Amino acid sequence: MNNVKLTAWIFTIFLTLNTTQAWSFSNSQSGSYPGPIAHTAKVVETMSSAGYTYIRVEEKGANYWIALPETQVTVGEEISFYEQMLMEDFTSRSLNRTFDRILFVEAINKGNQLPTQAKATASPNKKTLEQHFEPQKSKDPGKSVGQFSIREVFDKKTELSGKVIEVKGKIVKVSQQIMGRDWVHIEDGTGTKLEKNNKLIFRTTHAGVAVDDEVIAKGVLFTNKDFGYGYYYPVIIEDTVFRK
């Protein structure tokens, strides 16, 4: 089995086991979907790296990125696919690029004919992204070594690795139930977007928080956390609990 085929096989297993929250790039709505969500879009931009093809598509006036095992496509052509798993703030180390949102799919077809549903997993998207799950009990990670600004966390990430810390800031985004956790994005006005040290992501099972909440977040700092497939974070906070 060559590397490309092996990569595609592993990619398929990954999607089958880890599909958690899909996101409809067309009309997001609540309620159960009868099956995989279908899309037909035009290729606007494409690039390939490390066995994957990244495609920026346009569908009904909306532009977004999809990724799949390496496939030949041409700018301007129409492709069809089923949505399967959304990742936010996805970093591709081979491209040295972070995508705000990217939709992983198993396969595409040229034109408006969809791939067979054998290559598509039914979307579990039963809630819009704005809805919130009921609060869950979370175990307190323990006593913190101190409260830090977000810029300080990045500056001191090596010495703080593996330690419980606190950060006070404002929630700017909540991505629900990705890999079994909510991903809470917090900013506090320190750092810069250019230096990529102005925002931290806190993974949690502690629901009940929402965008615009001012919170103190406490959790364990990890560095160079790699969730696989380039889903990589130089700094991330795990096992987070919040207080307002």
N, C-alpha and C positions, 0 to 999 in steps of 0.2 A: 504493500500500500504506500503510494507516494505521499509527500508532505501535504500537498493540496487536498487530496482525498481524505487524509487523516484529519486535517483541520476541519473540513466540512463535516465529517462524521462526528467529531467531538462537539462542533457547533450545534449540530442537530440534537445530540444528547443533552447539551446545556440548556437549550430552549425547552425541551420536553420536561426536564426536571425542575427548571427554575422560573418558568413563566408565572408571574405573580400579578402584575398590574399593567394591562394594556391601555393605550390611550387613543381615542379616535381623533384623527387630525381633521375629520370633516365635521359632522354634527354631533358634538358630545352630548350625551343624554343619559338619564338614569334609567334603570330597568334592565332586566336580563336580556342578553342578546341570544338569538337562536343558534348562532354559530360563528365561525370566524368572520371578522369584519373585512370586507373587500375594498380595495383601492385601485383606481386606474389614474396614472399621473404621467406628466411629461418630464423627461430627464433634462435638468438644467445644468448640472455639473457632476463630474464623476472623477474618482481617483481610487487607485488600488494600492494596498500596502500589507505586507505580512500575511498574505493569504485571504484578505478581505477586500471587498469593493464597497466604497462609500459613495452614495448617490444623493445629490440634492435634487428633489423633485418639486414640481408645482402641481397642485391639485385644487381646482376650483378657487384659484387666486391665492391659496396658501402655499408657502414654501417650507419644507422640512427635509431632514436627512433620514435616509435609511441605510442599513448595513447588512451585508450577507456574505457568505463564502464567495471567493473571487469569481466574478462573472463579467463577460464582455458586454458593455452597453455603449451607446452613442448618444451624445448630446442632441436633443431634439426629438428623439424617438419616444414612443409611448410604451409604458410598461404597466403590468398589473400584478398585484400581490395581495396577500393577506397579512394584516398586522398581527404581531405576536407579543413582543415585549418592548416596553419603553425603558430607556435608561436616561437619567438626567445628569448633567455635568459629567458626561462620559469623556475620559481622557484616553486618547490613542497615543501610546508612547512611540509607536513606529512613525506616526505622522507628527508627533509633538504638537498635538492640537486637542483642545477641549471643545466638545459639542454641548451646547445648552440642553438640547434634547435630541435623541436619536432613536429611531425605531428599528429593532432587529427583526429581520424576516428570514425564512429559510430558503425561499426561492422566488424568482420572478418569471413572468412570461412576457414576451414581446407582444405589443398590441393590447387589445381589450379583453383577451381571453385569459382567465385566471389560471394559476397553477392548480393541479388537482388538490382536493382538500386533504388527501393523504399526507401532503407536505405542509399542512397548516393545522395548528392547534387552536381549538375554540377559544376566543377571547374571554378572559374572566372579568372583563370590565363591566361591573354592575353598578358602579357609582361614578358620578362626575368627580373630577379632582378637587372641586371646591368643598365637597362633603367631608365630614369628619367622623371617624369611628368613635364609639363609646370609649371613655377613659378606661385604661387597663391598669392593674396593679404592677408597679415596677419596683424592683429591689434597689434600695439606695446603694450606690457604689462605695460609700464610706466617706470618711473625713477628707476634705480637700486640702491640698498643700497651699492654697491661696486663690485669690481672684485675679484674673489677668485680662488685659485688653486683647483683642484679636491679633493686633500686630505683635504684641508681646508673646503671644502663643507661638506665632510663626518664628519669631526671633529666638525663642528659648525652646523650640520643639525637641531638640536633642536631650536636654536636661530634664524636660518634663515628660518624656516618653514613658508610658506605663504608669503614670501617676494620675490621681484624681484631681481635677482642676475645676474652677468655676469661671464662667464668663457671663457678664451682664450685657444684654443687647436687645435688639428688636428682631422679631421673626419676619423675614422677607419672603419666605417660600416654605411650603410643606408638601413633600412628595410622599404619598401614602402607600404603605404596604408594597415596598420594593424589597425583595429578598427577605421578607418577613419582618421588616422594620419600617417605621416612618423616618424620613430623612428631613430634618428640620434645619433650614438655612438661616443663620443669624449674622447680622452686621451690627457694629457699634460705632461707626464713624471713623475708626482708625484704619490705617493701611490704605492701599490704593488698588484699584482694579488692575492697573498696569502691572504692578508687582505681584498680583494675585495673593495678597495678604490682607484683604479687606473683608473676607467672609469665611465663616467656618460652618461645617456640616456636622450635625449631631444626630447619630442614629439612636432610635429609641423605640420602646414599646409603650411609653408613657404618652397616651393620646390626651386629647382635651386642650391642646394649644392650637392657636390659629395665627395666620398672617396678621401682622401689626401688633401682636401681643408684645409687651415689654416683659422680659423674663430674666431670671438668673438660671443658667443651665449648668448642671454639674454632671461630669462623666469622666471616663478614663481616656486619656490622650494616647493615640497610636500614630506612629509615623510610618510612611512608606507602605500603607495598607493596600494590598493588591487583591481584588475580588475576582480576578481572572478576566481574560479577554480584553486587557487594557483598561479595565475599570479600576483605576489606580488613583490613590489620594496620598499626597505627601504628608498631610495632617488630617486626622479625622477624630471625632470624639464618639466613643461607644458607651452603651449602657447608661444613657443620659436620663436624668430626672429634671423636672422644671419646678420653679416656684415663681409666683408673680409678685 
